[in-house]
Amino acid sequence: MNPNLFLLSNHLTVSINFDLLMILTQTLKCKATTNSLYLSSKAKFHDKIFVRE
């Protein structure tokens, strides 16, 4: 196998993995943000009910 070709394919694999990692972290951040928003809205809703009683 051509060493240059090997280096190129290796580099591509690394960059693809890096992209996937970035996408994963973005997705996780998005999920975490959604969860915290959901929890805070739930808490606000609970406060409203609690105040009404």
PyMOL Python script that loads the backbone (N, CA, C, O; Angstrom):
from pymol import cmd

cmd.read_pdbstr("""\
ATOM      1  N   MET A   1       0.843  -1.196   0.000  1.00  0.00           N
ATOM      2  CA  MET A   1       0.000   0.000   0.000  1.00  0.00           C
ATOM      3  C   MET A   1       0.883   1.253   0.000  1.00  0.00           C
ATOM      4  O   MET A   1       1.906   1.313   0.683  1.00  0.00           O
ATOM      5  N   ASN A   2       0.474   2.220  -0.759  1.00  0.00           N
ATOM      6  CA  ASN A   2       1.200   3.483  -0.838  1.00  0.00           C
ATOM      7  C   ASN A   2       1.127   4.212   0.510  1.00  0.00           C
ATOM      8  O   ASN A   2       0.030   4.442   1.019  1.00  0.00           O
ATOM      9  N   PRO A   3       2.272   4.578   1.096  1.00  0.00           N
ATOM     10  CA  PRO A   3       2.248   5.251   2.407  1.00  0.00           C
ATOM     11  C   PRO A   3       1.472   6.565   2.386  1.00  0.00           C
ATOM     12  O   PRO A   3       0.808   6.917   3.360  1.00  0.00           O
ATOM     13  N   ASN A   4       1.561   7.286   1.270  1.00  0.00           N
ATOM     14  CA  ASN A   4       0.826   8.550   1.167  1.00  0.00           C
ATOM     15  C   ASN A   4      -0.675   8.308   1.211  1.00  0.00           C
ATOM     16  O   ASN A   4      -1.432   9.032   1.858  1.00  0.00           O
ATOM     17  N   LEU A   5      -1.077   7.261   0.497  1.00  0.00           N
ATOM     18  CA  LEU A   5      -2.489   6.896   0.465  1.00  0.00           C
ATOM     19  C   LEU A   5      -2.954   6.501   1.864  1.00  0.00           C
ATOM     20  O   LEU A   5      -4.051   6.852   2.299  1.00  0.00           O
ATOM     21  N   PHE A   6      -2.087   5.758   2.554  1.00  0.00           N
ATOM     22  CA  PHE A   6      -2.414   5.334   3.916  1.00  0.00           C
ATOM     23  C   PHE A   6      -2.582   6.548   4.827  1.00  0.00           C
ATOM     24  O   PHE A   6      -3.527   6.617   5.613  1.00  0.00           O
ATOM     25  N   LEU A   7      -1.663   7.501   4.717  1.00  0.00           N
ATOM     26  CA  LEU A   7      -1.736   8.715   5.530  1.00  0.00           C
ATOM     27  C   LEU A   7      -3.009   9.495   5.225  1.00  0.00           C
ATOM     28  O   LEU A   7      -3.677  10.010   6.122  1.00  0.00           O
ATOM     29  N   LEU A   8      -3.324   9.566   3.947  1.00  0.00           N
ATOM     30  CA  LEU A   8      -4.519  10.289   3.530  1.00  0.00           C
ATOM     31  C   LEU A   8      -5.770   9.638   4.101  1.00  0.00           C
ATOM     32  O   LEU A   8      -6.634  10.314   4.661  1.00  0.00           O
ATOM     33  N   SER A   9      -5.860   8.317   3.955  1.00  0.00           N
ATOM     34  CA  SER A   9      -7.045   7.621   4.466  1.00  0.00           C
ATOM     35  C   SER A   9      -7.120   7.735   5.984  1.00  0.00           C
ATOM     36  O   SER A   9      -8.204   7.871   6.552  1.00  0.00           O
ATOM     37  N   ASN A  10      -5.962   7.680   6.635  1.00  0.00           N
ATOM     38  CA  ASN A  10      -5.910   7.817   8.084  1.00  0.00           C
ATOM     39  C   ASN A  10      -6.404   9.198   8.496  1.00  0.00           C
ATOM     40  O   ASN A  10      -7.177   9.340   9.444  1.00  0.00           O
ATOM     41  N   HIS A  11      -5.945  10.212   7.769  1.00  0.00           N
ATOM     42  CA  HIS A  11      -6.350  11.588   8.055  1.00  0.00           C
ATOM     43  C   HIS A  11      -7.856  11.756   7.856  1.00  0.00           C
ATOM     44  O   HIS A  11      -8.529  12.404   8.658  1.00  0.00           O
ATOM     45  N   LEU A  12      -8.372  11.169   6.784  1.00  0.00           N
ATOM     46  CA  LEU A  12      -9.806  11.239   6.516  1.00  0.00           C
ATOM     47  C   LEU A  12     -10.598  10.585   7.638  1.00  0.00           C
ATOM     48  O   LEU A  12     -11.614  11.115   8.087  1.00  0.00           O
ATOM     49  N   THR A  13     -10.123   9.427   8.084  1.00  0.00           N
ATOM     50  CA  THR A  13     -10.811   8.723   9.172  1.00  0.00           C
ATOM     51  C   THR A  13     -10.853   9.587  10.418  1.00  0.00           C
ATOM     52  O   THR A  13     -11.887   9.697  11.077  1.00  0.00           O
ATOM     53  N   VAL A  14      -9.724  10.199  10.733  1.00  0.00           N
ATOM     54  CA  VAL A  14      -9.644  11.053  11.921  1.00  0.00           C
ATOM     55  C   VAL A  14     -10.583  12.246  11.791  1.00  0.00           C
ATOM     56  O   VAL A  14     -11.305  12.575  12.732  1.00  0.00           O
ATOM     57  N   SER A  15     -10.575  12.893  10.631  1.00  0.00           N
ATOM     58  CA  SER A  15     -11.422  14.073  10.470  1.00  0.00           C
ATOM     59  C   SER A  15     -12.903  13.705  10.486  1.00  0.00           C
ATOM     60  O   SER A  15     -13.726  14.452  11.014  1.00  0.00           O
ATOM     61  N   ILE A  16     -13.241  12.552   9.906  1.00  0.00           N
ATOM     62  CA  ILE A  16     -14.634  12.097   9.932  1.00  0.00           C
ATOM     63  C   ILE A  16     -15.049  11.793  11.366  1.00  0.00           C
ATOM     64  O   ILE A  16     -16.138  12.167  11.801  1.00  0.00           O
ATOM     65  N   ASN A  17     -14.164  11.107  12.099  1.00  0.00           N
ATOM     66  CA  ASN A  17     -14.455  10.815  13.500  1.00  0.00           C
ATOM     67  C   ASN A  17     -14.614  12.095  14.301  1.00  0.00           C
ATOM     68  O   ASN A  17     -15.486  12.197  15.164  1.00  0.00           O
ATOM     69  N   PHE A  18     -13.767  13.067  14.011  1.00  0.00           N
ATOM     70  CA  PHE A  18     -13.834  14.347  14.704  1.00  0.00           C
ATOM     71  C   PHE A  18     -15.176  15.031  14.422  1.00  0.00           C
ATOM     72  O   PHE A  18     -15.820  15.559  15.329  1.00  0.00           O
ATOM     73  N   ASP A  19     -15.583  15.010  13.153  1.00  0.00           N
ATOM     74  CA  ASP A  19     -16.877  15.589  12.782  1.00  0.00           C
ATOM     75  C   ASP A  19     -18.011  14.898  13.522  1.00  0.00           C
ATOM     76  O   ASP A  19     -18.916  15.553  14.039  1.00  0.00           O
ATOM     77  N   LEU A  20     -17.957  13.574  13.570  1.00  0.00           N
ATOM     78  CA  LEU A  20     -18.989  12.815  14.275  1.00  0.00           C
ATOM     79  C   LEU A  20     -19.009  13.174  15.749  1.00  0.00           C
ATOM     80  O   LEU A  20     -20.073  13.295  16.357  1.00  0.00           O
ATOM     81  N   LEU A  21     -17.822  13.344  16.316  1.00  0.00           N
ATOM     82  CA  LEU A  21     -17.709  13.709  17.722  1.00  0.00           C
ATOM     83  C   LEU A  21     -18.333  15.082  17.958  1.00  0.00           C
ATOM     84  O   LEU A  21     -19.047  15.286  18.940  1.00  0.00           O
ATOM     85  N   MET A  22     -18.060  16.022  17.052  1.00  0.00           N
ATOM     86  CA  MET A  22     -18.627  17.363  17.167  1.00  0.00           C
ATOM     87  C   MET A  22     -20.147  17.306  17.081  1.00  0.00           C
ATOM     88  O   MET A  22     -20.844  17.945  17.869  1.00  0.00           O
ATOM     89  N   ILE A  23     -20.655  16.540  16.125  1.00  0.00           N
ATOM     90  CA  ILE A  23     -22.104  16.390  15.965  1.00  0.00           C
ATOM     91  C   ILE A  23     -22.709  15.789  17.225  1.00  0.00           C
ATOM     92  O   ILE A  23     -23.761  16.224  17.694  1.00  0.00           O
ATOM     93  N   LEU A  24     -22.024  14.777  17.770  1.00  0.00           N
ATOM     94  CA  LEU A  24     -22.502  14.140  18.992  1.00  0.00           C
ATOM     95  C   LEU A  24     -22.557  15.116  20.156  1.00  0.00           C
ATOM     96  O   LEU A  24     -23.548  15.170  20.884  1.00  0.00           O
ATOM     97  N   THR A  25     -21.490  15.887  20.328  1.00  0.00           N
ATOM     98  CA  THR A  25     -21.466  16.836  21.448  1.00  0.00           C
ATOM     99  C   THR A  25     -22.527  17.908  21.259  1.00  0.00           C
ATOM    100  O   THR A  25     -23.165  18.327  22.225  1.00  0.00           O
ATOM    101  N   GLN A  26     -22.721  18.359  20.017  1.00  0.00           N
ATOM    102  CA  GLN A  26     -23.762  19.346  19.743  1.00  0.00           C
ATOM    103  C   GLN A  26     -25.133  18.780  20.092  1.00  0.00           C
ATOM    104  O   GLN A  26     -25.961  19.457  20.701  1.00  0.00           O
ATOM    105  N   THR A  27     -25.360  17.529  19.696  1.00  0.00           N
ATOM    106  CA  THR A  27     -26.635  16.873  19.984  1.00  0.00           C
ATOM    107  C   THR A  27     -26.852  16.757  21.483  1.00  0.00           C
ATOM    108  O   THR A  27     -27.944  17.018  21.989  1.00  0.00           O
ATOM    109  N   LEU A  28     -25.797  16.360  22.186  1.00  0.00           N
ATOM    110  CA  LEU A  28     -25.899  16.211  23.638  1.00  0.00           C
ATOM    111  C   LEU A  28     -26.150  17.554  24.306  1.00  0.00           C
ATOM    112  O   LEU A  28     -26.958  17.653  25.230  1.00  0.00           O
ATOM    113  N   LYS A  29     -25.450  18.595  23.834  1.00  0.00           N
ATOM    114  CA  LYS A  29     -25.665  19.938  24.384  1.00  0.00           C
ATOM    115  C   LYS A  29     -27.103  20.361  24.144  1.00  0.00           C
ATOM    116  O   LYS A  29     -27.758  20.911  25.029  1.00  0.00           O
ATOM    117  N   CYS A  30     -27.587  20.098  22.938  1.00  0.00           N
ATOM    118  CA  CYS A  30     -28.958  20.440  22.575  1.00  0.00           C
ATOM    119  C   CYS A  30     -29.939  19.712  23.485  1.00  0.00           C
ATOM    120  O   CYS A  30     -30.893  20.311  23.981  1.00  0.00           O
ATOM    121  N   LYS A  31     -29.708  18.428  23.703  1.00  0.00           N
ATOM    122  CA  LYS A  31     -30.578  17.641  24.580  1.00  0.00           C
ATOM    123  C   LYS A  31     -30.541  18.178  25.998  1.00  0.00           C
ATOM    124  O   LYS A  31     -31.574  18.281  26.660  1.00  0.00           O
ATOM    125  N   ALA A  32     -29.342  18.519  26.463  1.00  0.00           N
ATOM    126  CA  ALA A  32     -29.192  19.043  27.821  1.00  0.00           C
ATOM    127  C   ALA A  32     -29.936  20.368  27.953  1.00  0.00           C
ATOM    128  O   ALA A  32     -30.603  20.612  28.958  1.00  0.00           O
ATOM    129  N   THR A  33     -29.821  21.222  26.939  1.00  0.00           N
ATOM    130  CA  THR A  33     -30.515  22.510  26.953  1.00  0.00           C
ATOM    131  C   THR A  33     -32.021  22.296  26.956  1.00  0.00           C
ATOM    132  O   THR A  33     -32.747  22.943  27.712  1.00  0.00           O
ATOM    133  N   THR A  34     -32.484  21.388  26.111  1.00  0.00           N
ATOM    134  CA  THR A  34     -33.911  21.077  26.047  1.00  0.00           C
ATOM    135  C   THR A  34     -34.403  20.563  27.389  1.00  0.00           C
ATOM    136  O   THR A  34     -35.465  20.962  27.867  1.00  0.00           O
ATOM    137  N   ASN A  35     -33.616  19.667  27.998  1.00  0.00           N
ATOM    138  CA  ASN A  35     -33.983  19.120  29.297  1.00  0.00           C
ATOM    139  C   ASN A  35     -34.059  20.200  30.358  1.00  0.00           C
ATOM    140  O   ASN A  35     -35.007  20.227  31.144  1.00  0.00           O
ATOM    141  N   SER A  36     -33.074  21.095  30.396  1.00  0.00           N
ATOM    142  CA  SER A  36     -33.074  22.140  31.413  1.00  0.00           C
ATOM    143  C   SER A  36     -34.224  23.114  31.183  1.00  0.00           C
ATOM    144  O   SER A  36     -34.840  23.589  32.137  1.00  0.00           O
ATOM    145  N   LEU A  37     -34.514  23.413  29.911  1.00  0.00           N
ATOM    146  CA  LEU A  37     -35.653  24.278  29.599  1.00  0.00           C
ATOM    147  C   LEU A  37     -36.949  23.620  30.050  1.00  0.00           C
ATOM    148  O   LEU A  37     -37.817  24.262  30.642  1.00  0.00           O
ATOM    149  N   TYR A  38     -37.062  22.331  29.760  1.00  0.00           N
ATOM    150  CA  TYR A  38     -38.247  21.569  30.149  1.00  0.00           C
ATOM    151  C   TYR A  38     -38.409  21.567  31.665  1.00  0.00           C
ATOM    152  O   TYR A  38     -39.505  21.783  32.182  1.00  0.00           O
ATOM    153  N   LEU A  39     -37.307  21.320  32.370  1.00  0.00           N
ATOM    154  CA  LEU A  39     -37.360  21.283  33.828  1.00  0.00           C
ATOM    155  C   LEU A  39     -37.706  22.647  34.406  1.00  0.00           C
ATOM    156  O   LEU A  39     -38.489  22.738  35.351  1.00  0.00           O
ATOM    157  N   SER A  40     -37.127  23.715  33.847  1.00  0.00           N
ATOM    158  CA  SER A  40     -37.409  25.047  34.376  1.00  0.00           C
ATOM    159  C   SER A  40     -38.853  25.447  34.099  1.00  0.00           C
ATOM    160  O   SER A  40     -39.497  26.062  34.948  1.00  0.00           O
ATOM    161  N   SER A  41     -39.373  25.103  32.913  1.00  0.00           N
ATOM    162  CA  SER A  41     -40.768  25.425  32.607  1.00  0.00           C
ATOM    163  C   SER A  41     -41.698  24.609  33.499  1.00  0.00           C
ATOM    164  O   SER A  41     -42.746  25.094  33.926  1.00  0.00           O
ATOM    165  N   LYS A  42     -41.308  23.365  33.776  1.00  0.00           N
ATOM    166  CA  LYS A  42     -42.081  22.509  34.655  1.00  0.00           C
ATOM    167  C   LYS A  42     -42.115  23.115  36.062  1.00  0.00           C
ATOM    168  O   LYS A  42     -43.153  23.127  36.724  1.00  0.00           O
ATOM    169  N   ALA A  43     -40.963  23.615  36.499  1.00  0.00           N
ATOM    170  CA  ALA A  43     -40.866  24.235  37.823  1.00  0.00           C
ATOM    171  C   ALA A  43     -41.737  25.489  37.884  1.00  0.00           C
ATOM    172  O   ALA A  43     -42.435  25.714  38.873  1.00  0.00           O
ATOM    173  N   LYS A  44     -41.698  26.302  36.834  1.00  0.00           N
ATOM    174  CA  LYS A  44     -42.519  27.518  36.789  1.00  0.00           C
ATOM    175  C   LYS A  44     -43.995  27.155  36.840  1.00  0.00           C
ATOM    176  O   LYS A  44     -44.777  27.771  37.565  1.00  0.00           O
ATOM    177  N   PHE A  45     -44.361  26.151  36.063  1.00  0.00           N
ATOM    178  CA  PHE A  45     -45.740  25.689  36.033  1.00  0.00           C
ATOM    179  C   PHE A  45     -46.162  25.225  37.425  1.00  0.00           C
ATOM    180  O   PHE A  45     -47.260  25.535  37.887  1.00  0.00           O
ATOM    181  N   HIS A  46     -45.291  24.488  38.076  1.00  0.00           N
ATOM    182  CA  HIS A  46     -45.556  23.985  39.423  1.00  0.00           C
ATOM    183  C   HIS A  46     -45.715  25.151  40.397  1.00  0.00           C
ATOM    184  O   HIS A  46     -46.579  25.119  41.273  1.00  0.00           O
ATOM    185  N   ASP A  47     -44.878  26.180  40.241  1.00  0.00           N
ATOM    186  CA  ASP A  47     -44.969  27.359  41.106  1.00  0.00           C
ATOM    187  C   ASP A  47     -46.323  28.038  40.940  1.00  0.00           C
ATOM    188  O   ASP A  47     -46.940  28.446  41.924  1.00  0.00           O
ATOM    189  N   LYS A  48     -46.781  28.158  39.709  1.00  0.00           N
ATOM    190  CA  LYS A  48     -48.076  28.798  39.446  1.00  0.00           C
ATOM    191  C   LYS A  48     -49.202  28.036  40.137  1.00  0.00           C
ATOM    192  O   LYS A  48     -50.070  28.631  40.776  1.00  0.00           O
ATOM    193  N   ILE A  49     -49.174  26.725  40.000  1.00  0.00           N
ATOM    194  CA  ILE A  49     -50.195  25.892  40.642  1.00  0.00           C
ATOM    195  C   ILE A  49     -50.110  26.050  42.156  1.00  0.00           C
ATOM    196  O   ILE A  49     -51.124  26.175  42.842  1.00  0.00           O
ATOM    197  N   PHE A  50     -48.881  26.043  42.658  1.00  0.00           N
ATOM    198  CA  PHE A  50     -48.650  26.127  44.097  1.00  0.00           C
ATOM    199  C   PHE A  50     -49.142  27.468  44.649  1.00  0.00           C
ATOM    200  O   PHE A  50     -49.731  27.533  45.728  1.00  0.00           O
ATOM    201  N   VAL A  51     -48.889  28.527  43.890  1.00  0.00           N
ATOM    202  CA  VAL A  51     -49.317  29.868  44.312  1.00  0.00           C
ATOM    203  C   VAL A  51     -50.840  29.953  44.321  1.00  0.00           C
ATOM    204  O   VAL A  51     -51.430  30.564  45.212  1.00  0.00           O
ATOM    205  N   ARG A  52     -51.469  29.338  43.328  1.00  0.00           N
ATOM    206  CA  ARG A  52     -52.920  29.399  43.210  1.00  0.00           C
ATOM    207  C   ARG A  52     -53.590  28.734  44.416  1.00  0.00           C
ATOM    208  O   ARG A  52     -54.618  29.210  44.897  1.00  0.00           O
ATOM    209  N   GLU A  53     -53.011  27.639  44.901  1.00  0.00           N
ATOM    210  CA  GLU A  53     -53.570  26.943  46.061  1.00  0.00           C
ATOM    211  C   GLU A  53     -53.301  27.766  47.311  1.00  0.00           C
ATOM    212  O   GLU A  53     -53.687  27.364  48.409  1.00  0.00           O
TER     213      GLU A  53
END
""", "prot")
cmd.dss("prot")
cmd.show_as("cartoon", "prot")
cmd.util.cbc("prot")
cmd.orient("prot")
